[in-house]
Amino acid sequence: MKRTSRNISKEELEIRNMKKKTRKRTRKFEVDGVVVTTTTSKVIYGDEDSSHGYNDQIFRKQELRELKMLQKQEQKQFQDLSFKAVISKEQQDKKFEQERMTLIKQYEADLDTMVKQQRQAVERAETQQEADLRMTSKKIRLEQERELKEFREGLKQELRLLKQEVDLKPKERRKNLFKDKKEKLETEHEEREKLFLEKLNENHESSLSRLSDAHQEKIALMERQYLQQKQQLMRAREAALWEMEERQIHEKQQLAKRQLKDGFFLQRHQMLIRHEKELEQMKRMNLRKDEEMQKRQGVEKRSLPKRIRSEMKAREMMFRESVRISLASNPNPDTEYERNRLKKFQENEKKRYRNETLAFEMKQQRQLEELRIANDTTIRELEQLQNEKRKMLMEHETTKLKEQEELYARELREWKAHLKPRKQKLEEQFAIQLEEQEAIFGPANSMLPINTSPPSHHRSYHHRSSTRSSLSSMSAD
């Protein structure tokens, strides 16, 4: 028995020596300017619990370092994406403001050009009106002077006829009769000439008044047309602004949607990399378990024959000792029987050795299969968990995109709700402008818009009054 114990101890020592490893550490340090190198050696055993735990700790630290580096990379990617999103939003806001300012400046320039052209047209019309009034007044006055000359010539002819008529009277009555009739006729002529001059002045004034009214109607029509053009331009500007605002709302929603998709795309990409890393670490850990089990089983398998042979030797020695004792106690021993008995024992031992070896191999195979099944199960569970995470991320993305669409639809509805009052306010301003124009120029059948230039009919009326005064003074002369 002591020999068997010693044999087992030797086998354990051999197995222990097979697992033995030597770890060397070399350190360099400087002492008084001299570099000193020291090397230390330590013997460790691969399957010791402390060593196994140490290796697991090393692998775990390595995995944690990999995950930490991956986390830093993910944070950097998210920071870059967030910075890019902020820059894109600022650029879009700047672009929207530039588009708005460009549109407003363009229409303001068009409006200024229109106002300038309309003011020039009104000034030309007023200048033409003054010229027409002067020309018409001069033409009428020349015609009236001719008529006045003919009228006075007729009066003189009546005076001559009166003299001829008086000459037919007796000579003693001619002087007094001619004097009386001449005084009477001159009084009548003065009255008739006065009435004739008044009629000429009335005709002159009425002609100039009709011409001035025609010019005023023309200017009023121009003012209405200019007001209509101005209001149409303002309507076009507001319509362009509304169209631009709607387009900008859509572009803003598209940018937000694209940034949201980019964020989820980055999350999916990072999740895929993280899942691959987790699977890789899990497979490495399973591979280490598999290799460690195979290594341990290899050591056990190599030590099994020695252990079994030692047991067989010990059992055979014990059996032989029992046979020897039985032969010694029996006065008539049957050697053939004992020989057959020993042979049968040896055969049974060989059979037991084969069975134990087979059972050991089956046990190791079962352990390896169970380990691999457990490893495959952990891989499948991890893959299932990862699939669930991906599914949850996709559902979350769908929910966020739906919320983004609802936000866009709500913003568009609110914008359209505020658009109607803006249109009404604009039309109210136009109506006020039309009323102000009607107060200046009077109502019109077709109300057409006005220029922003101040009304000029007061200045035209002043020129017309001056022309009338000059014509009246000419007629009086």
C-alpha positions as CSV (number, residue, x, y, z in Angstrom):
1,M,0.0,0.0,0.0
2,K,2.8,2.4,0.8
3,R,4.4,1.6,-2.6
4,T,1.1,2.4,-4.3
5,S,0.9,5.7,-2.5
6,R,4.4,6.5,-3.5
7,N,3.6,5.6,-7.1
8,I,0.5,7.9,-7.1
9,S,2.5,10.7,-5.6
10,K,5.1,10.4,-8.3
11,E,2.4,10.5,-11.0
12,E,0.9,13.6,-9.5
13,L,4.3,15.1,-9.4
14,E,4.8,14.2,-13.0
15,I,1.5,15.8,-14.0
16,R,2.3,18.8,-11.8
17,N,5.7,19.1,-13.6
18,M,3.9,18.9,-17.0
19,K,1.8,21.9,-16.0
20,K,4.7,23.8,-14.6
21,K,5.6,27.2,-16.2
22,T,8.4,29.6,-15.5
23,R,7.7,33.3,-15.6
24,K,10.7,35.6,-16.0
25,R,10.7,39.4,-15.4
26,T,13.5,41.7,-16.4
27,R,13.8,45.1,-14.8
28,K,16.1,47.9,-15.7
29,F,16.9,50.8,-13.5
30,E,19.7,53.3,-13.0
31,V,21.8,53.6,-9.9
32,D,24.4,56.3,-9.7
33,G,24.4,56.6,-13.5
34,V,24.9,52.9,-14.0
35,V,22.1,50.9,-15.6
36,V,21.4,47.7,-13.6
37,T,19.4,44.8,-15.0
38,T,17.8,42.3,-12.7
39,T,15.9,39.1,-13.8
40,T,13.6,37.2,-11.5
41,S,12.0,33.8,-12.2
42,K,8.9,32.4,-10.8
43,V,7.5,28.9,-11.3
44,I,3.7,28.7,-11.8
45,Y,1.4,25.9,-12.8
46,G,-1.1,26.4,-15.6
47,D,-4.1,24.7,-14.0
48,E,-3.8,26.1,-10.5
49,D,-6.9,28.0,-9.4
50,S,-4.8,31.1,-8.6
51,S,-3.2,31.0,-12.1
52,H,-6.5,30.3,-13.8
53,G,-8.1,33.2,-11.9
54,Y,-5.1,35.4,-12.8
55,N,-5.5,34.5,-16.5
56,D,-9.2,35.2,-16.4
57,Q,-8.5,38.6,-14.8
58,I,-6.0,39.4,-17.5
59,F,-8.5,38.4,-20.2
60,R,-11.2,40.4,-18.5
61,K,-9.1,43.5,-18.2
62,Q,-8.2,43.2,-21.9
63,E,-11.9,42.9,-22.8
64,L,-12.7,45.9,-20.6
65,R,-10.0,47.9,-22.3
66,E,-11.4,46.9,-25.7
67,L,-14.9,47.9,-24.6
68,K,-13.6,51.2,-23.1
69,M,-11.8,52.1,-26.3
70,L,-14.9,51.2,-28.3
71,Q,-17.0,53.4,-26.0
72,K,-14.5,56.3,-26.5
73,Q,-14.8,55.8,-30.2
74,E,-18.6,55.8,-30.0
75,Q,-18.5,59.0,-28.0
76,K,-16.2,60.7,-30.5
77,Q,-18.5,59.6,-33.4
78,F,-21.5,61.0,-31.6
79,Q,-19.7,64.3,-30.8
80,D,-18.7,64.6,-34.5
81,L,-22.2,63.9,-35.6
82,S,-23.7,66.4,-33.1
83,F,-21.2,69.1,-34.2
84,K,-22.0,68.4,-37.8
85,A,-25.8,68.6,-37.1
86,V,-25.3,72.0,-35.3
87,I,-23.2,73.3,-38.3
88,S,-25.8,72.1,-40.8
89,K,-28.6,73.8,-38.8
90,E,-26.7,77.1,-38.6
91,Q,-25.9,76.9,-42.3
92,Q,-29.6,76.2,-43.1
93,D,-30.8,79.1,-40.9
94,K,-28.3,81.4,-42.5
95,K,-29.4,80.3,-45.9
96,F,-33.0,80.9,-45.1
97,E,-32.3,84.4,-43.8
98,Q,-30.2,85.2,-47.0
99,E,-33.1,83.9,-49.2
100,R,-35.6,86.0,-47.3
101,M,-33.4,89.2,-47.5
102,T,-32.6,88.6,-51.2
103,L,-36.3,88.2,-52.0
104,I,-37.3,91.3,-50.0
105,K,-34.5,93.4,-51.5
106,Q,-35.4,92.3,-55.0
107,Y,-39.1,93.3,-54.6
108,E,-38.1,96.5,-52.9
109,A,-35.9,97.3,-55.8
110,D,-38.7,96.5,-58.2
111,L,-41.1,98.6,-56.2
112,D,-38.7,101.6,-56.1
113,T,-38.2,101.3,-59.8
114,M,-42.0,101.2,-60.4
115,V,-42.6,104.2,-58.1
116,K,-39.9,106.2,-59.9
117,Q,-41.4,105.3,-63.3
118,Q,-44.9,106.2,-62.1
119,R,-43.8,109.5,-60.6
120,Q,-42.0,110.4,-63.8
121,A,-45.1,109.5,-65.8
122,V,-47.3,111.6,-63.6
123,E,-44.9,114.6,-63.9
124,R,-44.8,114.2,-67.6
125,A,-48.6,114.2,-67.7
126,E,-48.8,117.3,-65.5
127,T,-46.3,119.1,-67.7
128,Q,-48.3,118.0,-70.8
129,Q,-51.4,119.3,-69.1
130,E,-49.9,122.7,-68.5
131,A,-48.7,122.9,-72.1
132,D,-52.1,121.9,-73.4
133,L,-53.8,124.4,-71.3
134,R,-51.5,127.2,-72.4
135,M,-51.8,126.2,-76.1
136,T,-55.6,125.8,-75.9
137,S,-56.0,129.1,-74.1
138,K,-53.9,130.9,-76.7
139,K,-55.8,129.3,-79.5
140,I,-59.2,130.2,-78.0
141,R,-58.1,133.7,-77.2
142,L,-56.9,134.3,-80.8
143,E,-60.3,133.0,-82.1
144,Q,-62.1,135.2,-79.6
145,E,-60.1,138.3,-80.5
146,R,-61.1,137.7,-84.2
147,E,-64.8,137.3,-83.2
148,L,-64.5,140.4,-81.0
149,K,-63.0,142.4,-83.9
150,E,-65.9,141.2,-86.1
151,F,-68.4,142.1,-83.4
152,R,-67.0,145.6,-83.0
153,E,-66.9,146.0,-86.8
154,G,-70.6,145.2,-86.8
155,L,-71.2,147.9,-84.2
156,K,-69.4,150.4,-86.3
157,Q,-71.5,149.4,-89.3
158,E,-74.6,150.0,-87.3
159,L,-73.3,153.4,-86.4
160,R,-72.7,154.2,-90.1
161,L,-76.2,153.0,-91.0
162,L,-77.6,155.2,-88.3
163,K,-75.8,158.2,-89.8
164,Q,-77.1,157.4,-93.3
165,E,-80.6,157.1,-91.9
166,V,-80.3,160.4,-90.1
167,D,-79.0,162.0,-93.3
168,L,-82.3,161.3,-94.9
169,K,-84.1,163.4,-92.4
170,P,-84.7,167.2,-92.7
171,K,-81.5,169.2,-92.2
172,E,-82.7,171.2,-89.2
173,R,-83.5,168.0,-87.3
174,R,-80.4,166.0,-88.2
175,K,-78.0,167.2,-85.6
176,N,-80.3,166.7,-82.6
177,L,-81.7,163.5,-83.9
178,F,-78.3,162.0,-84.7
179,K,-77.0,163.0,-81.3
180,D,-79.9,161.4,-79.5
181,K,-79.9,158.2,-81.5
182,K,-76.1,158.0,-81.4
183,E,-76.0,158.2,-77.6
184,K,-78.7,155.6,-77.4
185,L,-76.9,153.3,-79.8
186,E,-73.6,153.7,-78.0
187,T,-75.2,152.8,-74.7
188,E,-76.7,149.8,-76.4
189,H,-73.4,148.9,-78.0
190,E,-71.6,149.1,-74.7
191,E,-74.1,146.7,-73.1
192,R,-74.0,144.3,-76.1
193,E,-70.1,144.4,-76.1
194,K,-70.1,143.8,-72.4
195,L,-72.4,140.8,-72.8
196,F,-70.4,139.5,-75.7
197,L,-67.1,139.7,-73.7
198,E,-68.7,137.9,-70.8
199,K,-69.8,135.2,-73.2
200,L,-66.4,134.9,-74.7
201,N,-64.8,134.6,-71.2
202,E,-67.4,132.0,-70.2
203,N,-66.6,130.0,-73.3
204,H,-62.9,130.3,-72.6
205,E,-63.2,129.2,-69.0
206,S,-65.5,126.3,-69.8
207,S,-63.2,125.1,-72.6
208,L,-60.2,125.2,-70.2
209,S,-62.2,123.6,-67.5
210,R,-63.3,120.7,-69.7
211,L,-59.7,120.2,-70.8
212,S,-58.4,120.4,-67.2
213,D,-61.1,117.9,-66.1
214,A,-60.1,115.5,-68.9
215,H,-56.4,115.7,-67.8
216,Q,-57.4,115.2,-64.2
217,E,-59.4,112.1,-65.1
218,K,-56.4,110.8,-67.1
219,I,-54.1,111.4,-64.1
220,A,-56.6,109.8,-61.7
221,L,-56.8,106.8,-64.0
222,M,-53.0,106.6,-64.0
223,E,-52.9,106.8,-60.2
224,R,-55.4,104.0,-60.0
225,Q,-53.5,101.9,-62.4
226,Y,-50.3,102.6,-60.5
227,L,-51.9,101.6,-57.3
228,Q,-53.1,98.4,-58.8
229,Q,-49.6,97.6,-60.1
230,K,-48.1,98.4,-56.7
231,Q,-50.6,96.2,-54.9
232,Q,-50.1,93.4,-57.4
233,L,-46.4,93.6,-56.8
234,M,-47.0,93.5,-53.1
235,R,-49.3,90.5,-53.5
236,A,-46.6,88.8,-55.6
237,R,-44.0,89.6,-52.9
238,E,-46.2,88.2,-50.2
239,A,-47.0,85.1,-52.3
240,A,-43.3,84.5,-52.9
241,L,-42.6,84.9,-49.2
242,W,-45.4,82.5,-48.3
243,E,-44.1,80.0,-50.8
244,M,-40.6,80.4,-49.6
245,E,-41.7,80.0,-45.9
246,E,-43.5,76.7,-46.8
247,R,-40.5,75.4,-48.7
248,Q,-38.2,76.3,-45.8
249,I,-40.5,74.5,-43.3
250,H,-40.3,71.4,-45.6
251,E,-36.5,71.7,-45.9
252,K,-36.1,72.2,-42.2
253,Q,-38.2,69.1,-41.6
254,Q,-36.1,67.2,-44.2
255,L,-32.9,68.2,-42.4
256,A,-34.2,67.2,-39.0
257,K,-35.4,63.9,-40.5
258,R,-32.1,63.3,-42.2
259,Q,-30.2,64.1,-39.0
260,L,-32.4,61.8,-37.0
261,K,-31.8,59.0,-39.5
262,D,-28.1,59.7,-39.4
263,G,-28.1,59.4,-35.6
264,F,-30.0,56.1,-35.7
265,F,-27.7,54.9,-38.5
266,L,-24.7,55.6,-36.4
267,Q,-26.4,53.8,-33.4
268,R,-27.0,50.8,-35.6
269,H,-23.5,50.9,-36.9
270,Q,-22.1,51.2,-33.4
271,M,-24.4,48.5,-32.1
272,L,-23.3,46.2,-34.9
273,I,-19.6,46.8,-34.0
274,R,-20.4,46.3,-30.3
275,H,-22.3,43.1,-30.9
276,E,-19.5,41.8,-33.1
277,K,-17.1,42.7,-30.3
278,E,-19.2,41.0,-27.7
279,L,-19.6,37.9,-29.9
280,E,-15.9,37.9,-30.5
281,Q,-15.1,38.1,-26.8
282,M,-17.7,35.5,-26.0
283,K,-16.3,33.2,-28.7
284,R,-12.7,33.8,-27.4
285,M,-13.9,33.0,-23.9
286,N,-15.6,29.8,-25.1
287,L,-12.6,28.9,-27.1
288,R,-10.4,29.4,-24.0
289,K,-12.8,27.2,-22.0
290,D,-12.7,24.6,-24.7
291,E,-8.9,24.7,-25.0
292,E,-8.5,24.6,-21.2
293,M,-10.9,21.6,-21.0
294,Q,-9.1,19.8,-23.8
295,K,-5.8,20.6,-22.2
296,R,-7.0,19.3,-18.8
297,Q,-8.5,16.3,-20.4
298,G,-5.3,15.7,-22.3
299,V,-3.4,15.8,-19.0
300,E,-5.9,13.5,-17.4
301,K,-5.9,11.2,-20.4
302,R,-2.1,10.9,-20.4
303,S,-2.1,10.3,-16.6
304,L,-4.9,7.7,-16.8
305,P,-2.9,4.7,-18.1
306,K,-0.3,5.2,-15.4
307,R,-2.8,5.5,-12.7
308,I,-4.7,2.4,-13.9
309,R,-1.6,0.4,-14.3
310,S,-0.6,1.4,-10.8
311,E,-4.0,0.3,-9.5
312,M,-3.7,-2.9,-11.5
313,K,-0.3,-3.7,-10.1
314,A,-1.5,-3.0,-6.6
315,R,-4.7,-5.1,-7.0
316,E,-2.7,-7.9,-8.6
317,M,-0.2,-7.8,-5.7
318,M,-3.0,-7.9,-3.2
319,F,-4.6,-10.8,-5.2
320,R,-1.3,-12.7,-5.4
321,E,-0.8,-12.2,-1.6
322,S,-4.3,-13.6,-0.9
323,V,-3.6,-16.6,-3.2
324,R,-0.3,-17.2,-1.4
325,I,-2.0,-17.0,2.0
326,S,-4.7,-19.4,0.8
327,L,-2.1,-21.9,-0.6
328,A,-0.1,-21.7,2.6
329,S,-3.1,-22.5,4.8
330,N,-4.3,-25.3,2.5
331,P,-2.4,-28.6,3.0
332,N,-3.4,-29.9,-0.5
333,P,-3.3,-26.8,-2.7
334,D,-4.7,-26.9,-6.2
335,T,-2.1,-25.0,-8.2
336,E,-3.9,-25.4,-11.5
337,Y,-7.0,-23.9,-10.0
338,E,-5.1,-21.0,-8.5
339,R,-3.3,-20.4,-11.8
340,N,-6.7,-20.3,-13.7
341,R,-8.0,-18.1,-11.0
342,L,-5.1,-15.7,-11.4
343,K,-5.5,-15.7,-15.2
344,K,-9.2,-15.0,-14.9
345,F,-8.4,-12.1,-12.4
346,Q,-5.9,-10.6,-14.9
347,E,-8.5,-10.9,-17.7
348,N,-11.1,-9.2,-15.5
349,E,-8.6,-6.5,-14.7
350,K,-7.8,-5.9,-18.4
351,K,-11.5,-5.8,-19.0
352,R,-12.1,-3.4,-16.2
353,Y,-9.2,-1.3,-17.5
354,R,-10.8,-1.1,-20.9
355,N,-14.2,-0.3,-19.5
356,E,-12.7,2.3,-17.2
357,T,-10.8,3.8,-20.1
358,L,-13.9,3.7,-22.3
359,A,-16.0,5.3,-19.5
360,F,-13.3,7.9,-19.0
361,E,-13.2,8.8,-22.7
362,M,-17.0,8.9,-22.8
363,K,-17.0,11.1,-19.7
364,Q,-14.5,13.5,-21.3
365,Q,-16.4,13.5,-24.6
366,R,-19.7,14.1,-22.7
367,Q,-18.0,16.9,-20.7
368,L,-16.6,18.5,-23.9
369,E,-20.0,18.1,-25.6
370,E,-21.8,19.7,-22.7
371,L,-19.3,22.5,-22.6
372,R,-19.7,23.1,-26.3
373,I,-23.5,22.9,-26.0
374,A,-23.4,25.4,-23.2
375,N,-21.1,27.6,-25.2
376,D,-23.4,27.4,-28.2
377,T,-26.3,28.2,-25.9
378,T,-24.6,31.3,-24.6
379,I,-23.8,32.4,-28.1
380,R,-27.4,31.9,-29.2
381,E,-28.7,33.7,-26.1
382,L,-26.3,36.6,-26.8
383,E,-27.4,36.7,-30.5
384,Q,-31.0,36.6,-29.5
385,L,-30.5,39.4,-27.0
386,Q,-28.6,41.4,-29.7
387,N,-31.5,40.8,-32.2
388,E,-33.9,42.1,-29.6
389,K,-31.8,45.2,-29.1
390,R,-31.7,45.8,-32.8
391,K,-35.4,45.3,-33.1
392,M,-36.0,47.7,-30.2
393,L,-33.7,50.3,-31.9
394,M,-35.6,50.0,-35.2
395,E,-38.9,50.4,-33.3
396,H,-37.6,53.4,-31.5
397,E,-36.4,54.8,-34.8
398,T,-39.8,54.3,-36.4
399,T,-41.5,56.0,-33.4
400,K,-39.1,59.0,-33.6
401,L,-39.6,59.3,-37.4
402,K,-43.4,59.2,-36.9
403,E,-43.1,61.9,-34.2
404,Q,-41.0,64.0,-36.5
405,E,-43.7,63.7,-39.3
406,E,-46.4,64.7,-36.8
407,L,-44.3,67.6,-35.7
408,Y,-43.9,68.8,-39.3
409,A,-47.6,68.3,-40.0
410,R,-48.5,70.3,-36.9
411,E,-46.1,73.1,-37.7
412,L,-47.4,73.3,-41.3
413,R,-51.0,73.5,-40.0
414,E,-50.1,76.3,-37.6
415,W,-48.4,78.1,-40.4
416,K,-51.4,77.8,-42.7
417,A,-53.7,78.9,-39.8
418,H,-51.6,82.1,-39.4
419,L,-51.5,82.6,-43.2
420,K,-55.2,83.4,-43.6
421,P,-55.1,86.4,-41.1
422,R,-52.0,87.7,-42.9
423,K,-53.8,87.6,-46.2
424,Q,-56.8,89.4,-44.7
425,K,-54.6,92.1,-43.1
426,L,-52.9,92.7,-46.4
427,E,-56.2,93.0,-48.3
428,E,-57.4,95.4,-45.5
429,Q,-54.4,97.6,-46.1
430,F,-55.1,97.6,-49.8
431,A,-58.8,98.5,-49.2
432,I,-57.6,101.4,-47.0
433,Q,-55.4,102.6,-49.8
434,L,-58.3,102.4,-52.3
435,E,-60.5,104.4,-49.9
436,E,-57.8,107.1,-49.5
437,Q,-57.5,107.3,-53.3
438,E,-61.3,107.6,-53.7
439,A,-61.2,110.4,-51.2
440,I,-58.7,112.2,-53.4
441,F,-59.8,111.4,-56.9
442,G,-63.4,110.3,-56.3
443,P,-65.0,106.9,-56.9
444,A,-64.3,104.9,-60.1
445,N,-66.1,102.1,-61.8
446,S,-63.0,99.9,-61.9
447,M,-60.8,100.6,-58.8
448,L,-57.2,100.1,-59.9
449,P,-54.2,100.5,-57.6
450,I,-52.0,103.6,-57.1
451,N,-48.5,104.7,-57.1
452,T,-46.9,105.8,-53.8
453,S,-46.0,109.2,-55.2
454,P,-48.0,112.0,-53.6
455,P,-51.0,113.3,-55.5
456,S,-50.2,116.2,-57.9
457,H,-53.6,117.5,-58.8
458,H,-53.3,120.5,-56.5
459,R,-50.3,121.7,-58.4
460,S,-52.2,121.3,-61.7
461,Y,-55.2,123.2,-60.4
462,H,-52.9,126.1,-59.5
463,H,-51.5,126.3,-63.0
464,R,-55.0,126.1,-64.5
465,S,-56.3,129.0,-62.4
466,S,-53.3,131.1,-63.4
467,T,-54.0,130.4,-67.1
468,R,-57.6,131.3,-66.7
469,S,-56.7,134.6,-65.0
470,S,-54.3,135.5,-67.9
471,L,-57.0,134.7,-70.5
472,S,-59.6,136.8,-68.7
473,S,-57.2,139.7,-68.6
474,M,-56.5,139.4,-72.3
475,S,-60.2,139.3,-73.2
476,A,-60.8,142.4,-71.0
477,D,-58.1,144.2,-72.9
